[in-house]
Amino acid sequence: MPQCPFKGIVSKAFLLDDVFMEKSERFGLGLARWAVPLAGALCLWPQVSAGVALLLGVAVALWAGNPYSTTTKRLTHRLLTLSVMGLGAGMNLFVVAQVGLHGIGYTVLSISAAFAIGTVLGRLLGTNRDTSLLVTVGTAICGGSAIAAVAPVLRAKHHEVSVALGIVFLLNAMALFIFPPIGHALSLSESQFGLWSALAIHDTSSVVGAALQYGPHALEVGTTVKLARALWIVPVTFLVGLAVARRPEHVKGESKPKRPWFILGFLMMAAIVTWVPQVQFAGHWIEAAAKRLLVLTLFLIGTNLTRETLRSVGFKPFVQGVALWLFMGVGTLFAIVEGWIG
């Protein structure tokens, strides 16, 4: 029986295709070997923001892969805890406590409302339990810092942390452009706008950015209220730790939740800088270094994200994050305009 004349050509074509794919994979792996450390070093540059670092890590992982995944996963939790502890060096407990006592009522109310609405939205949408909690915590308190503090207690997976952080940073960026025009359109005073920014925008950096555009008094109010709100990381993290410990899998001893001892380090750093004025200058340097370390950590989190995990997460966390943000933004704005808080 005569053989097909194209059989040899087809076989060679498939062979060449296999060789090409193998070379492409080797090229991508070789590219990733220098792309990951080079991009990580770039994230230490002060001009690189946290959101850019996270996106850069995701881009490197999806484009070239991460040959250091074992190392980056091991480093992530350690660097997160060190970053959160270092951020405490930027806190003045006296100023924060004064502002916090003045607004403790609406702070507790807004945080409780965020958790209640976030929980309901997560269940209605069927969002992954830990991803839903991370998005809710980030919205309720102070964005990326709160997510960084709670993630080790939850033992959250890397893609869950990446998704929650990505949602928060995207909404933060939108807030910088959306909030000031809304404030001017509603003729909010600087005090009202600063308060609204602190209650409705996730991260302190974005609160500062939005309030700075509105006026100096808005910046003062927004920053102090947000710093007071940030201290709620401590009790919320401990409460989350207690809740996680009571989950059925932990009660049965299948896994052991991590205790948030690093939160004590956060408070100790804040107390030292507050009560020992001589070290306040060093405290600013420690805070700056902690922020850079957090940016680097976000890059490492991004490098651990794969196409498979992105497909498994879906669109639900994003819908939950946006819906919760709108609920909190509109609700707090209405309360401020009506004079219920302020």
C-alpha positions as CSV (number, residue, x, y, z in Angstrom):
1,M,0.0,0.0,0.0
2,P,1.5,3.3,-1.0
3,Q,2.4,5.8,1.8
4,C,1.0,9.3,1.8
5,P,3.6,11.6,0.3
6,F,2.7,14.3,2.9
7,K,3.3,12.0,5.9
8,G,6.9,12.8,6.2
9,I,6.3,16.5,5.8
10,V,3.5,16.5,8.5
11,S,5.7,14.5,10.9
12,K,8.6,16.9,10.4
13,A,6.2,19.8,10.9
14,F,5.0,18.4,14.3
15,L,8.6,17.7,15.3
16,L,9.6,21.3,14.5
17,D,6.5,22.6,16.4
18,D,7.5,20.5,19.5
19,V,11.1,21.8,19.2
20,F,9.8,25.4,18.9
21,M,7.5,25.0,21.9
22,E,10.4,23.6,24.0
23,K,12.7,26.4,23.0
24,S,10.0,28.9,23.8
25,E,9.5,27.5,27.2
26,R,13.2,27.5,27.8
27,F,13.4,31.1,26.6
28,G,10.5,32.1,28.9
29,L,12.1,30.4,31.9
30,G,15.5,32.0,31.2
31,L,13.7,35.4,30.8
32,A,11.9,34.9,34.1
33,R,15.2,34.1,36.0
34,W,16.3,37.7,35.6
35,A,12.9,39.4,35.1
36,V,11.7,38.5,38.7
37,P,14.7,39.8,40.6
38,L,15.1,42.8,38.3
39,A,11.5,43.9,38.7
40,G,11.7,43.2,42.4
41,A,14.6,45.6,42.7
42,L,12.7,48.2,40.8
43,C,9.9,48.0,43.3
44,L,12.3,49.4,46.0
45,W,12.4,52.6,44.0
46,P,10.3,55.3,45.8
47,Q,8.4,56.3,42.7
48,V,6.9,52.8,42.3
49,S,3.5,52.6,44.0
50,A,1.9,49.6,45.7
51,G,-0.6,49.1,43.0
52,V,2.0,49.3,40.2
53,A,4.2,46.7,42.1
54,L,1.3,44.3,42.3
55,L,0.4,44.7,38.6
56,L,4.1,44.3,37.8
57,G,4.4,41.1,39.7
58,V,1.2,39.7,38.0
59,A,2.5,40.8,34.5
60,V,5.9,39.1,35.1
61,A,4.2,35.9,36.3
62,L,1.7,35.7,33.4
63,W,4.3,36.7,30.8
64,A,7.4,34.8,31.8
65,G,6.4,32.7,34.8
66,N,8.0,32.5,38.3
67,P,10.9,30.1,38.6
68,Y,11.3,31.1,42.3
69,S,7.7,30.4,43.4
70,T,8.8,28.3,46.4
71,T,11.0,31.1,47.7
72,T,8.5,33.9,47.0
73,K,5.7,32.1,48.7
74,R,7.9,31.5,51.8
75,L,9.0,35.1,51.9
76,T,5.6,36.6,51.4
77,H,4.1,36.0,54.9
78,R,7.4,37.0,56.6
79,L,7.7,40.2,54.8
80,L,4.0,41.0,55.3
81,T,4.3,40.7,59.1
82,L,7.5,42.8,59.2
83,S,5.9,45.5,57.0
84,V,2.9,45.8,59.3
85,M,5.1,46.0,62.4
86,G,7.2,48.7,60.7
87,L,4.1,50.8,59.8
88,G,3.5,51.2,63.6
89,A,6.5,53.5,63.7
90,G,4.5,56.1,61.8
91,M,1.7,56.3,64.4
92,N,1.4,58.9,67.1
93,L,-0.9,57.2,69.6
94,F,-1.9,60.4,71.4
95,V,-3.1,62.2,68.3
96,V,-4.7,59.1,66.9
97,A,-6.4,58.3,70.2
98,Q,-7.8,61.9,70.5
99,V,-9.3,61.7,67.1
100,G,-10.4,58.2,67.6
101,L,-12.3,58.9,70.8
102,H,-14.0,61.9,69.1
103,G,-15.4,59.7,66.3
104,I,-15.5,56.3,68.0
105,G,-19.2,56.0,67.5
106,Y,-19.4,56.4,63.7
107,T,-16.2,54.5,63.3
108,V,-17.6,51.4,65.0
109,L,-20.9,51.8,63.2
110,S,-19.2,52.1,59.7
111,I,-16.8,49.2,60.3
112,S,-19.7,47.0,61.6
113,A,-21.9,48.1,58.6
114,A,-19.0,47.2,56.2
115,F,-18.6,43.7,57.7
116,A,-22.4,43.1,57.7
117,I,-22.9,44.2,54.1
118,G,-19.7,42.5,52.9
119,T,-20.7,39.2,54.5
120,V,-24.2,39.4,52.9
121,L,-22.8,40.3,49.5
122,G,-20.2,37.5,49.7
123,R,-22.9,34.9,50.4
124,L,-25.3,36.2,47.8
125,L,-22.6,36.1,45.1
126,G,-21.0,32.9,46.3
127,T,-17.6,34.5,46.7
128,N,-14.8,32.4,48.1
129,R,-14.9,32.7,51.9
130,D,-11.4,34.0,52.6
131,T,-11.4,36.2,49.5
132,S,-14.7,37.7,50.6
133,L,-13.4,38.4,54.1
134,L,-10.2,40.0,52.8
135,V,-12.1,42.3,50.5
136,T,-14.5,43.2,53.4
137,V,-11.6,43.9,55.8
138,G,-9.8,46.1,53.2
139,T,-12.9,48.1,52.7
140,A,-13.9,48.4,56.3
141,I,-10.6,49.6,57.7
142,C,-7.6,50.7,55.6
143,G,-7.2,48.8,52.4
144,G,-3.9,47.0,51.7
145,S,-2.6,47.4,55.3
146,A,-5.6,45.6,56.8
147,I,-5.5,42.9,54.2
148,A,-1.8,42.4,54.9
149,A,-2.5,42.1,58.6
150,V,-5.4,39.7,58.3
151,A,-4.0,37.5,55.5
152,P,-1.4,35.6,57.7
153,V,-4.1,35.0,60.4
154,L,-6.4,33.5,57.8
155,R,-3.6,31.6,56.1
156,A,-5.1,33.0,52.9
157,K,-3.8,31.6,49.7
158,H,-1.6,33.8,47.5
159,H,-4.2,34.3,44.7
160,E,-6.8,35.2,47.3
161,V,-4.6,38.0,48.7
162,S,-3.7,39.1,45.2
163,V,-7.3,39.4,44.1
164,A,-8.3,41.3,47.2
165,L,-5.4,43.7,46.9
166,G,-5.9,44.2,43.2
167,I,-9.6,45.2,43.8
168,V,-8.7,47.6,46.6
169,F,-5.9,49.3,44.6
170,L,-8.1,49.7,41.6
171,L,-10.8,51.4,43.6
172,N,-8.3,53.5,45.4
173,A,-7.0,54.8,42.0
174,M,-10.6,55.6,40.9
175,A,-11.3,57.4,44.2
176,L,-8.5,59.9,43.5
177,F,-10.3,61.1,40.4
178,I,-13.9,60.6,41.5
179,F,-14.1,62.0,45.1
180,P,-12.9,65.6,44.7
181,P,-15.4,66.5,41.8
182,I,-18.3,64.9,43.8
183,G,-17.3,66.9,46.9
184,H,-17.3,70.2,44.9
185,A,-20.6,69.3,43.2
186,L,-22.2,68.8,46.6
187,S,-20.5,71.9,48.1
188,L,-18.9,69.8,50.9
189,S,-16.8,71.8,53.4
190,E,-13.2,70.8,53.7
191,S,-14.0,69.1,57.1
192,Q,-16.8,67.2,55.6
193,F,-14.8,66.0,52.6
194,G,-11.9,65.0,54.8
195,L,-14.2,62.9,56.9
196,W,-15.9,61.3,53.9
197,S,-12.5,60.5,52.4
198,A,-11.3,58.8,55.6
199,L,-14.5,56.7,55.9
200,A,-15.0,55.8,52.2
201,I,-11.5,55.4,50.6
202,H,-9.6,52.3,51.4
203,D,-5.9,53.2,51.8
204,T,-4.4,56.1,53.8
205,S,-2.2,57.1,50.8
206,S,-5.3,57.6,48.6
207,V,-7.1,59.5,51.4
208,V,-4.1,61.8,51.5
209,G,-4.1,62.2,47.7
210,A,-7.8,63.0,47.4
211,A,-7.9,65.3,50.5
212,L,-4.8,67.2,49.3
213,Q,-6.6,68.1,46.1
214,Y,-9.5,69.5,48.2
215,G,-7.7,71.7,50.7
216,P,-5.3,71.8,53.7
217,H,-8.0,71.4,56.3
218,A,-9.5,68.4,54.4
219,L,-6.0,66.9,54.4
220,E,-5.6,67.4,58.2
221,V,-9.1,65.9,59.0
222,G,-8.8,63.0,56.5
223,T,-5.3,62.0,57.6
224,T,-6.0,62.0,61.4
225,V,-9.4,60.2,61.1
226,K,-7.8,57.6,58.8
227,L,-4.9,57.0,61.2
228,A,-7.4,56.5,64.0
229,R,-9.3,54.2,61.9
230,A,-6.2,52.2,61.0
231,L,-5.7,51.3,64.7
232,W,-8.8,49.1,64.4
233,I,-6.5,46.7,62.5
234,V,-5.5,45.4,66.0
235,P,-8.9,44.4,67.5
236,V,-10.3,43.3,64.1
237,T,-7.3,41.0,63.5
238,F,-7.6,39.4,66.9
239,L,-11.3,38.9,66.3
240,V,-10.7,37.4,62.9
241,G,-8.1,35.1,64.6
242,L,-10.7,33.9,67.1
243,A,-13.3,33.3,64.4
244,V,-10.8,31.3,62.3
245,A,-9.8,29.2,65.3
246,R,-13.5,28.2,65.7
247,R,-13.9,27.0,62.1
248,P,-14.7,23.2,62.0
249,E,-11.4,22.3,60.3
250,H,-9.4,24.0,63.1
251,V,-11.5,22.6,65.8
252,K,-10.9,19.1,64.5
253,G,-7.2,19.8,64.5
254,E,-6.7,19.6,60.7
255,S,-4.8,22.8,60.6
256,K,-3.7,25.4,63.2
257,P,-4.5,29.1,62.7
258,K,-1.7,31.5,63.1
259,R,-1.8,33.9,66.0
260,P,-1.4,37.5,65.1
261,W,1.5,38.3,67.4
262,F,3.0,40.7,64.9
263,I,0.1,43.1,65.8
264,L,1.7,43.4,69.2
265,G,4.9,44.4,67.4
266,F,2.8,47.1,65.5
267,L,1.6,48.5,68.8
268,M,5.0,48.3,70.5
269,M,6.6,50.3,67.6
270,A,3.8,52.9,67.8
271,A,4.2,53.2,71.6
272,I,8.0,53.6,71.4
273,V,7.8,56.4,68.8
274,T,5.0,58.1,70.8
275,W,6.6,58.0,74.2
276,V,10.2,58.4,73.3
277,P,10.4,61.6,71.3
278,Q,14.1,61.1,70.6
279,V,13.4,58.2,68.3
280,Q,10.6,59.9,66.3
281,F,13.1,60.8,63.5
282,A,14.2,57.1,63.3
283,G,10.5,56.1,63.4
284,H,9.9,58.0,60.1
285,W,12.7,56.1,58.5
286,I,11.4,52.8,59.7
287,E,7.9,53.6,58.5
288,A,9.3,54.6,55.1
289,A,11.3,51.4,54.9
290,A,8.2,49.4,55.9
291,K,6.2,50.9,53.2
292,R,8.9,50.0,50.6
293,L,9.0,46.5,52.0
294,L,5.2,46.3,51.7
295,V,5.5,47.4,48.1
296,L,8.1,44.7,47.4
297,T,5.9,42.1,49.2
298,L,3.0,43.0,47.0
299,F,5.2,42.4,43.9
300,L,6.1,39.0,45.3
301,I,2.4,38.2,45.9
302,G,1.7,39.2,42.2
303,T,4.4,36.8,41.0
304,N,2.6,33.9,42.6
305,L,-0.5,34.5,40.6
306,T,-1.1,32.1,37.7
307,R,-3.6,31.9,34.8
308,E,-5.1,28.8,36.5
309,T,-5.8,30.7,39.7
310,L,-7.2,33.7,37.9
311,R,-9.7,31.5,36.1
312,S,-10.6,29.8,39.3
313,V,-11.3,33.1,41.1
314,G,-13.8,34.5,38.6
315,F,-15.6,37.8,38.5
316,K,-17.5,37.5,41.8
317,P,-14.9,39.1,44.2
318,F,-14.6,42.2,41.9
319,V,-18.4,42.6,41.9
320,Q,-18.5,42.2,45.7
321,G,-15.7,44.8,46.1
322,V,-17.3,47.4,43.9
323,A,-20.8,46.9,45.4
324,L,-19.4,47.1,49.0
325,W,-17.4,50.3,48.1
326,L,-20.5,51.9,46.6
327,F,-22.6,51.0,49.6
328,M,-20.1,52.5,52.0
329,G,-19.3,55.6,49.9
330,V,-22.9,56.6,49.3
331,G,-24.0,55.7,52.8
332,T,-21.3,57.7,54.6
333,L,-21.7,60.6,52.2
334,F,-25.5,60.7,52.9
335,A,-24.8,60.6,56.7
336,I,-22.3,63.5,56.4
337,V,-24.6,65.7,54.2
338,E,-27.5,65.1,56.6
339,G,-25.4,66.0,59.6
340,W,-25.7,62.6,61.3
341,I,-21.9,62.4,61.6
342,G,-19.2,65.0,61.6
